Amino acid sequence: MANTPEYVPPKVWSWSRPSGGSFAGINRPTAGPTHEAELPRGRHPLQLYSQGTPNGVKVTIMLEELLALGHAGAEYDAWLIDIGQGQQFGSGFVAVNPNSKIPALLDLSGPSPIRVFESGSILLYLAEKFGALLPPDAAARTETLNWLFWQMGSAPFLGGGFGHFYAYAPTRIEYAIDRYAMEVKRQLDVLDRRLSESEYLAGPHYTIADIAAFPWYGGLVKGWQYGAAEFLSVQDYRNVQRWAEAVYERPAVRRGRMVNRTRGEPSEQLHERHDASDFERRTQDKLAAAAD
């Protein structure tokens, strides 16, 4: 390992300057709103405020899966919250999620609005609200929640740990990258061993556990995350590869990945979603562009 000057922490830490890196402009050690900004509302009972990051994609996939199952009450408006521009610190968003992280959901279907934040909480809320994608049997339900909470606890090491130091930090630190690469590969091995004995994470049926894990770990093995597929030898995790491909082939997953997306091919981006016909218009625009 290369020698680097040793950092000696001060007796009392204070925030004296931006830390650098891709998100330096929005990172700060305090909570609360930075500006006044009301959130828009559409015509549907479910109002989603999000961006097409892995955590945001969990919820749009879930909503599209519910609609595919025939749950008309899952119709939703998806509003783009540009986290790079600090829109998550607007007063309206903070009122829905005091943690200022996407995604955040507002359910207006009852007598009083219900706010739901944290992606795992949103998946569980929607599964219980519509009675779908969460088995009613106690053992199967518990296994689903085991893997849901595994994902919620594990993914920060992938994103905030490995992803940050490998792709976003102002300097690459060998120790940090090695530490988190080791942990990510351990997590992939956990998944690969589980998926060697089970079609989906919680058993033979597709559940919210798969919806939660796919944007992070499916995206990683399919080469969408951090440009690190070769570095992490993701081809070695054949059972995760098989599972990721099966999930990706679901039409609702394809639609969900488009919503609130701001990166990649423009034809695969749907910045806001207010009706199912929005996807049809996007497809028509893609075909027209290809014909030109």
C-alpha positions in Angstrom: 0.0 0.0 0.0 1.3 3.4 -0.9 2.5 5.7 1.9 0.4 8.7 2.5 0.6 11.5 5.2 -1.2 10.4 8.3 -4.3 12.3 9.1 -4.5 13.3 12.8 -8.1 14.1 13.7 -8.6 17.3 15.7 -9.8 17.1 19.2 -13.1 18.6 18.1 -14.3 18.3 14.5 -15.7 21.4 12.8 -16.9 22.0 9.2 -14.4 24.5 7.9 -14.5 23.9 4.2 -16.3 21.8 1.5 -14.9 18.2 1.5 -14.6 18.1 -2.3 -15.9 15.4 -4.6 -19.0 15.2 -6.8 -21.4 16.2 -4.1 -19.4 18.8 -2.2 -21.8 21.5 -3.2 -24.8 20.0 -1.3 -23.1 18.2 1.6 -23.4 19.9 5.0 -23.5 18.8 8.6 -26.9 20.2 9.5 -30.5 19.3 8.6 -33.5 21.4 7.8 -34.5 23.4 4.7 -32.2 25.9 3.0 -34.9 27.7 1.0 -38.6 28.0 0.6 -40.1 25.8 -2.2 -43.5 24.3 -2.3 -43.9 20.9 -3.8 -46.2 20.5 -6.9 -49.2 18.2 -6.7 -50.8 16.2 -9.5 -54.2 14.6 -9.9 -53.4 11.2 -8.5 -53.6 10.1 -4.8 -50.0 9.1 -4.7 -47.4 11.9 -5.2 -43.8 10.8 -5.5 -40.9 13.2 -5.2 -37.7 11.5 -6.4 -34.9 11.1 -8.8 -33.9 8.0 -10.8 -31.1 6.9 -8.5 -31.1 3.3 -7.2 -33.2 4.2 -4.2 -35.6 6.2 -6.3 -36.0 3.5 -8.9 -37.1 1.0 -6.2 -40.3 3.0 -5.7 -41.1 3.7 -9.4 -40.6 0.0 -10.2 -42.9 -0.9 -7.3 -45.6 1.4 -8.5 -45.4 0.2 -12.1 -45.6 -3.4 -10.8 -48.7 -2.6 -8.8 -50.3 -1.0 -11.8 -49.4 -4.1 -13.9 -51.2 -6.2 -11.3 -54.3 -4.2 -11.8 -54.2 -2.0 -8.8 -55.7 1.2 -10.3 -55.2 3.0 -7.0 -51.5 2.9 -7.5 -51.6 5.5 -10.2 -49.2 8.2 -9.3 -47.5 11.5 -10.2 -43.7 11.4 -10.2 -42.0 14.7 -9.8 -38.3 15.2 -10.4 -36.2 16.3 -7.4 -32.8 17.3 -8.7 -30.5 16.4 -5.8 -27.5 17.8 -7.6 -29.2 21.2 -7.4 -30.2 20.8 -3.8 -33.9 20.6 -4.4 -34.2 18.1 -1.6 -33.5 20.9 0.8 -36.6 22.9 -0.2 -39.1 23.5 2.6 -41.8 21.5 1.0 -39.6 18.5 0.5 -38.3 18.6 4.0 -41.8 18.7 5.3 -42.4 15.3 3.6 -38.9 13.9 4.5 -37.0 15.7 7.3 -34.0 13.6 6.3 -33.8 15.4 2.9 -33.2 12.3 0.9 -35.1 11.0 -2.1 -37.5 9.2 -2.5 -40.4 10.7 -0.6 -44.1 9.8 -1.0 -47.2 11.6 -0.1 -50.4 9.5 0.0 -53.5 11.7 -0.4 -56.0 8.9 -0.7 -57.3 9.2 2.9 -58.8 11.9 5.1 -55.4 13.2 6.0 -52.1 13.1 4.0 -49.7 10.4 5.0 -46.0 11.0 4.4 -43.7 8.1 3.8 -39.9 8.3 3.5 -37.0 5.9 3.3 -37.3 3.6 0.3 -37.7 0.4 2.3 -40.5 2.0 4.3 -42.2 3.1 1.1 -42.0 -0.4 -0.4 -43.5 -1.9 2.7 -46.2 0.7 3.0 -47.3 0.2 -0.6 -47.1 -3.6 -0.3 -49.4 -3.5 2.7 -51.7 -0.9 1.3 -52.4 -2.9 -1.9 -51.8 -6.4 -0.5 -49.3 -7.3 -3.1 -45.6 -8.4 -3.5 -45.4 -9.3 0.2 -46.5 -12.9 1.0 -49.2 -13.1 3.7 -47.8 -16.4 5.1 -45.8 -15.6 8.3 -42.7 -17.5 7.3 -42.6 -16.2 3.7 -43.3 -12.6 4.9 -40.5 -12.7 7.4 -38.1 -14.1 4.8 -39.0 -11.2 2.5 -38.5 -8.7 5.2 -35.2 -10.3 6.1 -33.9 -9.5 2.7 -35.5 -6.1 2.5 -33.8 -5.0 5.6 -30.6 -6.7 4.5 -30.6 -4.5 1.5 -31.3 -1.4 3.5 -28.4 -2.1 5.8 -26.0 -3.3 3.2 -26.4 -0.9 0.3 -24.8 2.1 2.1 -21.5 0.2 2.0 -21.9 -0.2 -1.7 -23.0 3.4 -2.5 -21.7 5.7 0.2 -18.7 3.5 0.8 -17.4 1.8 -2.4 -19.2 4.1 -4.9 -18.1 7.2 -3.2 -14.4 6.4 -2.8 -14.1 4.6 -6.2 -16.1 7.1 -8.4 -16.9 10.3 -6.6 -14.2 11.2 -4.1 -11.8 14.1 -5.0 -8.8 11.7 -4.5 -8.7 7.9 -4.7 -7.6 6.4 -1.4 -6.2 2.9 -1.7 -7.2 1.8 1.8 -10.8 3.1 1.5 -11.3 1.5 -2.0 -9.8 -1.8 -0.8 -11.9 -1.9 2.3 -15.2 -1.2 0.6 -14.5 -3.4 -2.5 -13.9 -6.3 -0.1 -17.3 -5.6 1.6 -19.1 -5.3 -1.7 -17.7 -8.6 -3.0 -18.7 -10.2 0.3 -22.3 -8.9 -0.2 -22.3 -10.2 -3.8 -21.2 -13.6 -2.5 -24.1 -13.5 0.1 -26.5 -12.9 -2.8 -24.9 -15.4 -5.1 -25.1 -18.2 -2.5 -28.7 -17.3 -1.7 -29.7 -17.2 -5.4 -28.0 -20.6 -6.0 -30.8 -22.2 -4.0 -33.7 -19.8 -4.6 -35.2 -18.3 -7.8 -35.7 -15.0 -6.0 -34.4 -13.5 -2.8 -37.2 -14.5 -0.5 -38.1 -17.8 -2.3 -39.9 -18.9 -5.5 -41.8 -15.6 -5.9 -40.8 -12.1 -6.8 -41.3 -9.7 -3.9 -40.4 -6.3 -2.6 -37.1 -7.8 -1.5 -36.1 -8.2 -5.2 -37.5 -4.7 -6.1 -35.3 -3.2 -3.3 -32.1 -5.1 -4.2 -32.3 -5.0 -8.0 -31.4 -1.3 -8.6 -28.3 -1.6 -6.5 -27.0 -5.1 -7.0 -28.6 -5.9 -10.3 -27.4 -2.6 -11.6 -23.9 -3.4 -10.4 -23.6 -6.7 -12.1 -25.2 -5.3 -15.3 -22.5 -2.6 -15.4 -24.6 0.4 -14.7 -23.0 1.4 -11.4 -19.7 3.3 -11.0 -18.0 1.8 -14.1 -16.7 -0.9 -11.7 -18.0 -4.2 -13.3 -14.5 -5.3 -14.4 -12.9 -4.1 -11.2 -15.2 -6.1 -9.0 -15.2 -9.2 -11.4 -19.0 -9.2 -11.4 -19.1 -11.9 -14.0 -18.1 -14.4 -11.3 -21.5 -14.0 -9.6 -23.5 -16.1 -12.0 -26.5 -16.6 -9.9 -26.8 -12.8 -9.3 -26.4 -12.3 -13.1 -29.2 -14.8 -13.8 -31.5 -13.1 -11.2 -30.7 -9.6 -12.5 -31.5 -10.5 -16.0 -34.8 -12.1 -15.0 -35.8 -9.0 -13.1 -34.7 -6.7 -15.8 -36.9 -8.5 -18.4 -40.1 -7.5 -16.5 -41.9 -4.7 -18.4 -42.7 -2.9 -15.1 -39.0 -2.8 -14.3 -38.2 -1.3 -17.7 -40.8 1.4 -17.2 -39.8 2.1 -13.6 -36.2 2.6 -14.5 -37.2 5.4 -16.9 -39.1 7.5 -14.4 -37.2 10.5 -12.9 -34.1 9.4 -14.7 -31.7 12.2 -15.7 -28.7 10.2 -16.9 -28.0 7.9 -19.8 -29.7 7.9 -23.2 -32.3 10.7 -23.5 -34.7 8.2 -25.0 -34.6 6.2 -21.7 -35.4 9.2 -19.6 -38.9 10.2 -18.4 -38.2 13.2 -16.1 -41.8 13.3 -14.8 -44.5 10.8 -15.0 -48.2 11.7 -14.6 -50.0 9.0 -16.7 -49.3 5.7 -18.3 -49.5 7.3 -21.7 -46.3 9.2 -20.9 -44.4 6.0 -21.7 -46.1 5.7 -25.0 -45.2 9.2 -26.0 -41.6 8.6 -25.0 -41.6 5.5 -27.2 -43.0 7.4 -30.1 -40.4 10.1 -29.7 -37.7 7.4 -29.7 -39.0 5.9 -32.9 -39.3 9.3 -34.5 -35.7 10.2 -33.6 -34.5 6.8 -35.0 -36.3 7.5 -38.3 -34.6 10.9 -38.8 
